Amino acid sequence: MVQIGNVTLTNKFGLGTNKVGGHNLFENLSDEDGRQLVIAALDNGVTLLDTAYAYGHGRSEEIIGEVIQQYKREDIIIATKAAHDPARNYAFNNDPVFLTQSVEAALQRLKTDYIDIFYIHFPDEETDKREAVAALQNLKEAGKIRAIGLSNFSLEQIKVANADGYVDIVEDAYSLVAREAESTTWEYLSKHGIGFVPYFPLASGLLTGKYTADQVFGPDDWQFKRPNFQAPRYAEILAGVDVLREVGTRYDATPGQITLAWYMKHPKISAVIPGARVAQQVLDNAKAATIQLSEEDFDLIDQAFKK
């Protein structure tokens, strides 16, 4: 059980929903697949749904809003985000008026009267972050949101935003192969009782075991210029994945499931929100919530990816 502001998470496993309605982010998405994705999650014990206005310019929120009408609202934790301002060609906006309007619009799309966690999705360059968070605190006191979050904020921006102690949670990139947050923000977050949620937890599929050492990426492949897919780093990561595979034999689990279980055991991580495109991927990922890694296996994985 994890406490985030006025929100209690009964388990740490959630669903990232950028592929639910995120037509602007991914090709050939089906709204019906998105609905079935959310239904599969809710029907199989996943209670945290992480979405954003940026996922389909509100379409992800609309689909989730339609689906949750068939469930008890109090059993679901909804996190959403805003910063992309359509009036500014989707440039980031943290102005208090814009954030207030964004919350009201999200409530309409989600067909609910409160949002459990509301994040400022990205920092802009001009708004005083303390004033931005103060606007969210007003909405929290009014019962329209229950926890205040920041996403993609640097440590210095987090410090300014949290000047009054109102920030409840931070969401940022983190995985076994992208561990910068451990040395940049985690000490401050722990000191101030602020939770942490990683996105990209499976590192674009690298931690699922689907890549092999003999794969070659050409200029037309999206992996071609990504540092994680370049030598010698690529080989080092795959060596770590071999450790995940070895550990997985003890739990009848895949490397991806073991990775998610590692995050869930980590005391600094409040929740895990892997994405999915189809319902079966939700079911496969959800097995991670049933895996209880031993301290020895947790440490083995930790050391395998220390580089």
PAKEFI-234721 format. One record per residue (C-alpha): residue in one letter; y, x, z. Coordinates in steps of 0.05 Angstrom, whole numbers, plus 5000, padded with zeros to 4 digits. Each point is the difference from the previous one (the first is absolute). Layout:
// PAKEFI-234721
AYXZ;...
// end
This chain:
// PAKEFI-234721
M500050005000;V506850284979;Q506949755021;I505650054949;G506449675025;N498249285014;V493850064956;T492950125026;L495050274951;T493049815022;N497250514951;K502950574960;F497449814931;G504549674949;L501149904926;G505450314957;T501849484948;N503950364946;K494649784951;V501049285021;G505349764952;G502750704988;H500649904924;N505950484997;L495750555031;F493249914967;E497649774932;N495449414988;L500349705070;S497649295009;D503349535050;E493349675012;D496850675015;G505750115049;R498749345034;Q492550155006;L501750685028;V504149705057;I494849465012;A494450525004;A504050405049;L501649425046;D492849734996;N497250675021;G504050175062;V506050354968;T506149705035;L505750474980;L503049904931;D505150524978;T504549784942;A507250114974;Y505249684956;A499150594953;Y492849784985;G501449554941;H507249875022;G497649495051;R493749774964;S495350345050;E503549635057;E499449354961;I492550074989;I498950185073;G504349415021;E495749534959;V493450275028;I501950015073;Q501449255000;Q492449925006;Y499650425063;K502750005070;R506650374996;E499350285071;D493650364978;I503650404945;I504850595006;I504750044941;A504150624986;T505050024944;K505750444977;A506649994962;A505250484973;H499749904924;D506249604982;P499549604935;A507649954998;R500250764996;N494550084948;Y495150085058;A503650595031;F498950075075;N504549605046;N499850015076;D506449615011;P499249525060;V501949404958;F495050174946;L494450125051;T501549345033;Q499749644934;S493650374982;V496649765063;E502149284987;A497550044928;A493450315022;L498949445050;Q500749504943;R495250374954;L494950105056;K500649275021;T500550195073;D505349975055;Y499050715024;I498150684974;D495950445047;I502550684976;F506050094955;Y501450704972;I506150294966;H496050244940;F504250604980;P506450295028;D506349954958;E505450544999;E505949635028;T498149505055;D500350205073;K492749945020;R501749805071;E503949404973;A494349834953;V495049985057;A504949615044;A499949454948;L492449975004;Q500449995076;N504349374995;L494549694957;K494850225050;E503749685057;A500549374958;G492450004992;K500150104925;I496750685004;R495750285056;A500250744988;I504850474964;G497550544953;L502550574957;S496550274938;N501150654964;F505350235050;S501050735018;L499950225072;E507650045003;Q500749314970;I494949725050;K504050305057;V506549674976;A496549344987;N496850015069;A506450185038;D499449355040;G492450035008;Y498749404954;V495150324951;D492749795013;I496150324943;V500550494942;E496049984935;D499650624958;A495450404955;Y494350325037;S492850184987;L495050555014;V503050384941;A507449835016;R501050155074;E507450185002;A501649435047;E496050355055;S505350555004;T506249604979;T500249315033;W494149905046;E502750355060;Y506449584999;L496149354987;S495350135058;K505750175047;H503649354983;G493949544998;I500649884925;G493749834962;F497850324934;V496649704939;P497850464942;Y500349794928;F496050324943;P494450125052;L494850144946;A504550494962;S499649664932;G492449965006;L499050745015;L496949845068;T495249484973;G495350514969;K500949764928;Y502650674974;T495850614985;A501450754992;D498350004926;Q505049464981;V505650224953;F506649644996;G504150004936;P507449884988;D498849264990;D496849935069;W504449805058;Q496550525043;F502150574954;K506350215036;R498349775070;P499550595049;N493749735033;F496450054933;Q502050724986;A496050635017;P498750255052;R502149395040;Y495549534962;A493850415017;E502150055073;I500849245005;L493249884967;A496950485052;G503049555053;V497249394965;D493150335004;V500949995075;L501849264998;R493749884959;E495850395051;V502949615058;G498849364961;T492550114999;R500149915076;Y503549324994;D497249744934;A507150024973;T503950264941;P505250565003;G505549474993;Q497349595058;I499450625043;T507250184984;L502549325021;A495850035063;W503250685016;Y506949684997;M497949425043;K497550475054;H506450424998;P504349845061;K506550114962;I498449494947;S501549275015;A496749684939;V496850174934;I501849614937;P495850234940;G501649634935;A495049654955;R500049684932;V494049535006;A496649655057;Q493950465001;Q504450605015;V502649635062;L492949895024;D498150724987;N506150265037;A499149525058;K493550335019;A504350575028;A502149545056;T492849985025;I499250765002;Q500950365067;L500650734984;S497750495054;E505050495027;E496050564967;D500449674932;F507449845008;D501450735016;L495550244943;I504049594949;D506550215032;Q498350744991;A497449914930;F506949774977;K504450445044;K502450394939;
// end
